[in-house]
Amino acid sequence: MESFASPEQRLQSLLLKKDWEGCLEVLEKVPVKEQRNEIAVLSLKVYQGILDTPGCEEDIRALRGMAAAYYTDYISSISNKKQKILPCPKKESKKKACEYYEKILRKEHHPKDVFQYGTVLYKNTKDFSSEDTFPEKCDKKNQAFALYDEAVQILEDNNDTGSLLYSRACYGLCRCGLESFNFYSALLDEIHLLFPVKLSLYGSQEEHCQKFHRICHCIEAVRKQENLPRVVEDIEAVVHSRQRQAMSWDVYYMMGKIFDCAYQFNLCNDTKGAYASAVRYYGYACEIDYRRRREGLPVSGFTHMYTSLLTLYIRGRNEQEFYRFWETYHPLVRFSEAFRLLSQIRWLILKENYSEAEQVLESYCHAGKWRKGLSERKATILMDIIYAKVKGSTAGAAGAYSSFQMKQLERLAQKGGKQKVGRS
């Protein structure tokens, strides 16, 4: 009758006998996706039982099992599904996963363990419940980037570049690394976009350039693995192509973002070439998505590739291409009203038409219907920028800014004028 017993029943029976090898055999036959609820709790008892056995305190199978269980629980809990697998708090799962991966890496460096440890650290920096300070988050991202890079290098050294793990490690490195090219400040983002000011990213320029080159290497590896051309000559063939891991529009969007960052932050010698490459790859992502929408094929459902290219046109002061692109894609994609208003205000600021920019923004603020993409905080930042440029003063700034951020706003004010402006 034991052959008809469920995995949970067999585990419970083997746990009573402390038959650890038998327990491991049962767990090996249960797919990872099915190791939830009771079986997940039982698996922890199995691994802990092994570690509590004299002479097995550092059993790599048990350490790896514990790490994987807490890893799966933490990643699941912060995903869109927000599903907890283990009864412990999310914070505890993250802590335990890190502890066990540290123990594993003191014994050996398997690329899957290295990759998963990097993923825990990277995801934690995006966890809104995390209490880490800004420097602590940056340190974690740097550590995660180094782990992703190590996983990539191990797999390359082992000639295992055709595996899904290699693709995931490369993609993880790209995502994590690109977030280094960020001010983490909505005010600084707007100033950097709209005015010819030089702002430094957190960290050294040399460090950022090194990351840029590693990111380029990894996205190129993903592109090749998914058989996507660097220069698309037959867009229909790409639209209908199939990928194993990274979708075609995601790969080209990532490539566009890489060169967008290179253009913004002088990460390569040819900034004009970087701008052209960003336009091209964002354009591929948009056209693939657009054609798939038009044909009723599955798409991500997001519009980030379109808004990224439109924002790049603003950054490049290319108004003609901005409106040409808008008219081409808006009928089907339907850009949000918030993004339309935000773009209108940005163009008015670029043209130094501060009075009209203020009127558009005030009308939106008075309506009190805050939309995603143009939040109350973003609206306040834009109004502070307009006010600083017109009045030549930051005395009426309504936003809460750090001393460094306020200094940048003051720099704008010093270059501003003395014009009439209201303030709601």
N, C-alpha and C positions, 0 to 999 in steps of 0.2 A: 504493500500500500504506500510505502514511502515514495515510490516513483511518481505517485499522483499528488504528492504534497506540494504546496506552493513554495517558492523560494524563501518566503518569510518563515514558513513552518520548518523548513529544513535548516535555515540559519539558527532559529531558536533552539532546535534540537542539538545542533552541532555546538552551539555556544555553551549549552549545559555540560557537554562533554569536554569543552575546551579543545575541540578538534579544529585548530586554526587552519590547517591545510585544507580540510574539508570545506570550511567556511570560505576560504579564498577561491576554491574551485566553483562554489555556488555563485559567488559575486562575479567571477570572470564570465559566467554565462548570462548574466543579466546586463542588457545594454545600458550604457550610462544614462540615457534619456529616461529610463524606467526606474532608476535608483532614486526614488522619491519616497516621501512619507515614512511608513514603518520600516521599509527596507533600508532607507538612508540612515535612520537612527540605529538600526541593527548593525549596519556596516561600520559605524563609528565604534560600537561595542566590540566588534571583531578586531578592528585595527588597534584599539586601545588595549584589548586583551593581549594581543601579540606584543605590544610595546611594554606591557607590564610583566611579561614573562622574563625571568632572569636569562641574560645572554642575548635577548632580542630587543633591547632598549633602542637600538638604532636600525631595526629591520627596515630596509629601503622600501619593501613592498607596503608595509604598514604606514610608514611616513608618507609615501606617495598617495596611499589611499586616503589618509586623513587630509592631506593638502587638497586633493582633488574634490573631496566631499565639501569642504569649507569653501573652496573656489567656486564650485558649481552653485552652492547656496548663495554666496555673495553676489555673483554675477547675475543670477536669476532674480535676486531681490531688488537690484537696481535697473533691471531691464524694463521695457515697456509693460511687460506682463506683471511685474512686481510680485512674483511668486516666491514665497519662502519655502524651502525644502526641509530645513532643520528647525527645531524649536527654539534655538538660541537667537539672541538679537543680531541684527545685521552687522552691527559694529563688532560684535564678538567673532562672527564668521570671518570678517576681513582680517582681524588681528590673528586669529588662529591660522588662517591660510598663509599669512606672511611668516609666522613662526615656523610652520612646517616646511615651507619652501626654503627658508634659511637653513634649516637642518639638512634638507636634501642636498642643497648646493654645497654644503660643507663636505659632502661625501662624493657627489658626482654632478656633472652638468649635462643633463639630457635636454635637448632642445625644447621638448614639450613642457618640461618643468620650468625652464627659463622663460619660455613664452607666457605660460600661465601666470607666473609670478609678476612679470611685466604688466600683464593685463589687469591683475588685481590693483597694482599701484596706479596704473593709468586711469582705470575706471573710478578709483577712489577720489582722484582729483576732480572728477566730474560729479561726484556724489554731493548733492546739496545739503545732506545732513552732516557732512564732514565739518569739523571745527578747525581744520588746518588754516594757518595764516597764509598769505600770499607767497612769501618765501618758501614755506614748507611745501606748498603745492608745486612750486617750481622745482624744488629739489626732488620731489617724487616723480615728476614728469621726466626730469633728467635721468633718474635712476631707471624708470620704465623704458626710456629710449635706449639706454645702454643695454638693458636686458633683451629688448627686441633685437638690437644690433648683434648681440652675442648669439641669439638663437639663429639669426640669419647666417652668421659666419660659420657656426657649427654645421648647419645644414649644407652650406656651400662646400665646406671642407670635406664633408661626407658624400659629396656629389648627389645630394638628395634634393635637388632644386625643382624636381617635378612633383613634389608632394603638396597636398593642400596646406600642411603646416607651414611650409616655406612661403606660400602665397599669403597666408594669414599673418605670419611674422613680418613679412615685407610691408603688408598693408597696415599692420599695427604700428610699425615704425614710422610710416608716412603720416598717419593720423596724429600720433603723439608728437612727432617732430614738428609738424606744421603749427601746432598750438604754441610752440616756442616763439613764433613770429606773431606776437599778439601783445597789445598794450594792456589788456585786461581793464580797459577804461573806455567807456562810451564817449567821454569828453575828448580824450586824446585821439580816439578813432576819427571823430568828426573833424578835429583840428588838422590831423594828418591828411585827411581826405580833401579838405577844402582850401587849405592854405599852404604856401610853399615854405613850410618850416621843417627843420630837421629834428627828429625825435629818436632817441636811442631805445632799443629794446632792452629788456632785462637780460643781462649776461653780456659776454664779450662778442664783438663782431667776428672774431676768428672762430669762436665756438659756433656761432650761427652759420657761418659759411661752411664749416665742416659738416654740420647737420644737413645743410642744403644739398651738398654733394652726396651724402649717404641716402637721403630721401630720393634724389634723382636716380641713383643706382637701384633702389628698391622698387620704385614705381615702374622703371624700365623692365625689371625682372617680372613684375606682375603683368605688364602689357604683353611681354613675350609669351608668358605662360598661358595667357588667355587668347593668344593668336590675334591680337588687335594691331592694325598697322599704325605706325607713327604718323604717317601722312595718309589720310583717308581719301581714296580716289573713287571708291564705290560705296557711297553712304548706305544704299539699300542693303548691300551685303552685310554691313556691320549691324544695321538695324535688326536684321533677322538672324544674326549669329547667336550662338549659345556659349555661355561661359560657365566654368566649373564653380568658381568662387566669387569673383568680383565682376559685377555687371559692367557692360561696355560703357554706359553713361557715367557710372561711378568712377571708372578708371580715367576717362577723359576729363571728368570734373576735377579729380584729384590732380591730374597733370596741369590743368589750367590754374588751379589754386597754387601749385608749387611755383609756377612762373609768375603768377600774380604777386606772390610774396617776394620773389627775386626782384621784381620790378619796384615794388614798394620800398624794400629795405636794402637795396644795393648788394644783393647776395652774389651777384656775378658781374663780370666786367661789361657785358653787353645788355644794358637795361632796355634799350629800344627793341632788341631781339627778344628779351624776356616778355615785354609787353605784347609783341606780335604773337609769341607762342601762347601766352595766356589767352588772348583773344581767340586764337585758332582752336585750342583744346576746349575752352568753355563753349565755343561755337559748336564743336562736334557733339558735346554732351547735350546741348540744347536741341540740336537738330535730330539727334537720335530719339530723345524723349518726345519731341514734337511729333515726329512721324509715327512713333508707337502709339501716342495718344490718338492721333488721327485715324489709325488703323484698328484701334480698340485692343491693342496688345497690352500686356501687363507693364506698368510703370511704377516708379517709387511713390508717385502721388505728390511729391514735393516740387517746389519751384526754385530751389536754391541755386541751381545752375544758371537760370535766367537772371535772377536778381544779382548774382555775382558778376555776370558779364555786364549788365547794365551799370552796376556800381564801378566796375573797371573803366567803362566808358566815361563816367564822371571823373574818375581819377585821372584819366588821360585827357580830359577836357574835350572829348570828342562828341559834341552835342548832335551832330548830324547822324552819326552812326547810332547813337543812343535812340533817337526817335525813329530811325529806319527799322531798328531791331524791335522796338516797342510795337510799331504798327504791324510788323510781320507776325509776331507771336501772340500779341495780346488777345486777338479774337478767340483763339482756342484756349490758351493757358489761363487767361483772366488774372492778371496781376492784381493784388489786393489794393483796396482804396488807400490803406495806410502807406503802402509802398509808393503809390502814385503821389500822394501828398508829400512824403519824405523826399522823393526825387525832385518834385517841383520846388520845394523849399531850398534844397541843396543847389539847384541850378540858379535860383534867384540870388543866393548868397554868393555864388561864384561870379555872377554878373554885378555884384555889389548893389543889387536892388534890394536893400535891406528893408525899406519901408513896405514893399509888397510882400516880402518874405514874412515880415512880422504880421501883416494882416491875415495872410493865409494861415499862419500858425495860431494866431489869436482866435480866429474863427473856429478852428479845430478844437482848441482848448476850451473855449466857452461852451461848445456842444457837450463836453464832458463824456463823450463816448470813446474811451480809450481802446485802441485796437492793437493787436499784436503786430509788432514792427514799428509802431510809433506810440510807445508807451508814454505815460505822464512824465516819467523820468527823462526819456529821450527828448520830449517836447521842451522840458525845462532847460536841458542842455543847449538845444538849438536856440532858444530864446536868450539864454545867457551869452551865447556867441554873438548873436545879432546885437544885443544890448552893448556888449563890450566894444564891438566894432563901431557902432554909431556914436555912443557916448564917450568913448575913450576912457572908460572906467569900469571896474568890476564891483563897485560899491553896492550895486543892486542885484548881484548874483544870487539866484534863489536856490541853486543846487548845492549839495554837500560834496565838497571836493577835498582831496589831500593837498598838502602844501605844494607839492610838485605840480599837480594838476592846476591849481590856482595860479601858479607862476606862469604856466603856458597861456592861460586865459588872460593874464595881465599883459603878456607880450603882445597878444592880439589887440588888446585895448590901447596899448602905447602906439600901435601903428594905425589905430582907428581915427575917426573924426569926431566932430561935435555936431551931430544932427539931431533933429527932433525925433523922439521915439517915445511910445507909451509903454506901460508895463502893467499887465493884468495882475 
